[in-house]
Amino acid sequence: MAGNSAAPIASSLSKLQSLNGVFAIYKKQGPTSADVLNTLKETLLKEAGVQNPNPRKRKKQSLKMGHGGTLDSAACGVLVVGVGNGTKMLSTLLTGSKKYVAVAELGKATDTLDATGSVILEKDFEHITRLDVEEKLKAFTGDIMQVPPLYSALKKDGQRLSVLLKKGHKVEAKPARPVTVHNLTLQEFKPPLFTLDIECGGGFYVRSLVDDLGKALSSCAHVKDLTRTKQGPFTLQEHTLHEERWTLEHILRALQPCSDGELASDDLNHQKATLEGHRDPE
């Protein structure tokens, strides 16, 4: 009898390990992108009958899986996942086009550039009009130079800047680097809050954009709420699997199989040839 029960478990695990491709899941606010990926792996391994799976163990991994671009803990939305040989496609997705909806707050700046940080500056914002914001946004559209936030997924000596800062280390700002903003529009303006719709390329930080915009408006601002609505061909409404659908059956339906390491999507036509150390940080 024991042999019979072991057979379906081996079969389920074998099916899971044979997956090759990419799909999208919904990342909720709170956990890190790495935490979400580990929860996904643990859920799938448990479904396949693996006892006490340890998704953080890198050696002799029973399931090869990675994500295509870090979303901040406070952000939610589309997180693209590669499984099997699909992990080789993730660098392509990192440099591809992404869309975000950001709710920002005028008059307050924080050390992390979002609502998770401590307020370090408060300035008047009553002079700012909707037209002022729309006019300033023009300077942040196209190919621009951007300084990444100190609290970020970028690394120094192998450690994330955000981790070093939390440990009390002094961290110098990374130099400005080229990023691309394909489209940037003001959706709503209800001071102190305003909402931006953003389409950008890889390596772009929404938090830096809002911080820079606040300064350009002779005030200050930080990101209050951030949602990634699209990454490559994957959209929030049509493609993301929420936690209750993290099953082999649903992933098989959603999976885009790899074909010579390429995704069949027009959205990835404006990708760069190399990552050059860029991460998709927001």
C-alpha positions, 0 to 999 in steps of 0.5 A: 500500500505504501508503494501505491501512495508514493506513486502519485506523489512522485508523479505530481512532483515530476509534473511540477519539475517538468514545467518550463516557462513563465507566468504571473502571480499577484504580489500583495502588500507586505511581504518581499518579492523573495518571500512571495516566491518562497511561499509559492514554491512551498505551496506547490511542493506541498501540493505535490506531496513533498513533506516539510519543503524548504523553498529557501534551500538553494542546494539540490533544489527540487524546484527551479524558480525565480522572479523577473523584477523586485517589487518593493514590500509596500507595493503590489501587483504583477510579479512575473515568475519563471520556472525551469528553463523559464528562469532564463527568460527573466532577464528579458522581462527585467529590461522590458516595458512595465506599467504602474499606478502610483498614488503620491502625497505632496508636502512630505518627504520620507527617508525611503521615498515611500510611506514605509519610511520616516518623514524627514521633511515637510513643505507647503504644497498649496501653491501647486495646481494640476497644470503645474504637475502636468507641465513638470511631468514633461521633463520626466518623459522619454530618455532621462537620467535618474538617481536610484533611492538609497533604500533599494534592491541595488547592491554594494559589496554583495549586500542590498543597500536597504539592508546595509542602511538598516544595519546602520552602515553609511551608504552613498547614493548610486550615480544617476543612470539612464532610464526610459519613460514611455508614457507618464500621465496625471490621472487624478489631482486631489491635493495633497494626493495625486495619481500617476499612470506610468509606463517605463523600461527596466531599472526605473524607480517610481519612488525616485520619480515622485521625489524628484517631481516634488522637488521640481514643484518647489515642495516635496512628495513621497509614494503612498501606494504603488501597483504594478499593472503590467510587465511584458505581456502580463497584465494585472486584470487578465494574467495574474494568479492570486494566492488561492490559485497557486496550484499546478492546474492553474499554473499549467493553464497560465504558463507561457512556455519558453521557445528559444528563450524568447517571449512571443509578445510585441511588448518586449520589442523595446528591450535592451540587449543587456541588463548592465546591473539593472534591477526592476526595483519597484 
